[in-house]
Amino acid sequence: MSFLEVLRPVTSILPEVKRPERMPGLKERLLWTFAALLIFFILGQIFPIGVDPSAIQQRFERLDILLGSKTGTLISVGIGPIVLASIFLQLAVGSGLVKLDLQVPENKKMFQGVQKMLAIFLAFFESAIFVFSGYIPAIGGTFISQFLIVTQLALGAIILLYLDEVVQKYGIGSGISLFIAAGVSQAVFVGALSILSVSASGEPAGLIPRFVWNLVNPSGSVTAAVWSLAPILFTIIVFLVVVYAEGMKIELPLAYGRARGLGARYPIKFLYVSNIPVILASAVLLNIQLLGAFTAAPIVGQEGLKAGPFGTYQGNLPVDGLAYYVNAMPSPLLLPGGYAEYLRLILQPSEILHVLIYGLALVVLCVVFGWFWIESTGMGPSDVAKQLERAGLQIPGFRQDPRITESILQRYIPVITILGSLFVGLLAWFADITGALGTGTGILLTVGIVYRFYEDLARQQLFEIYPVLKNIVQ
């Protein structure tokens, strides 16, 4: 009996979103998708009972964008448990630690049940880390109040888990992709257009209103107005780079061994491992920061300062040590002096070292995780060669032998994996240090998500016009 078989009694009693008896039409799918999105935004505005929003010292803006979360609200944990549960199990099955043939429907159903159970466990675990480490402080600070907040945050994450199921079965695409794209779009929209005041002088928080305010207000300046548009400019640059990189690929010609004249192409995209490396790398760097705050102890005689194996903290903010140097720079939008003050800050010698160490840590982790991902998820040359052989495909001019196909794929896949991982790491680092809205990883995710959403929407529309095609494709 496998490890997953032991968990079957538990997974069988977990609630599940019932599949529709008939496939909903396009308009109905869009309504379900927008309903899930509306609930997501509403949850992002509700603070758990017992939490004082003004006492939250730090909001993980980059993590909020990547995981569809909003620190302090019911979706503080976001889709993190779903993503981590999926990654853990895929790595376990892909690396052979768990023997499971996902081609068998019963095994696939069990895999999904265990993934859901693990996501629920991680929802409580991550919520506890946020609360007991002090990042989401409870009013009164008692264990009971902290436990109640942990429960509320976990329930918020579980609601997102089931909303993801609803979108997959009744809507378009997946809830995970939808929430990520919504978080990035919201960050870009609010950062560019918010009219809320950010200072005592009445300067707006949004970059475009701030640009206008500095031009028309006597206390403003043209220099400040120009600097306020810099993050928007870098956002556009990152967006265009991502769009260009998404279209870069190498196409290997393929032929059917038993049918002469029929051929196909196997595309190896430049972003072969997509954004997985930078998501995992960002999660590791964030966990260093969280563990540092969790293990730090107060320094005697220095009020507000804590020290631990990962560095020194002021409240819950790292100010020195490993946790500080592998942490991203603060957003220019959060600094009172705006982008000019941000430039002055990062050009200091100590901060230049901070920027370089953070970039080096991020890029190295991206390469490591990129290589590990293809080796453990069936994307390596050997696995791809076997998949092509099972499909009856071969490279023209070469004998139909998986060893020969693997040797040819070996020329491309490892190199592209490293280059693609370097690219996403450098892009995320560049976007972080330039203050691009939505972050480089967020824009990278959103471009791919919107493109796939468009393809899915076009396919559903085609099925509406030609229903017979649906039976042929499926």
Beta strands, then each sheet from edge to edge (+ up, - down):
strand 1: 249-256
strand 2: 263-269
strand 3: 297-298
strand 4: 305-308
strand 5: 311-314
strand 6: 317-320
strand 7: 393-394
sheet 1: 2+ 1- 7+
sheet 2: 3+ 4- 5+ 6-
end
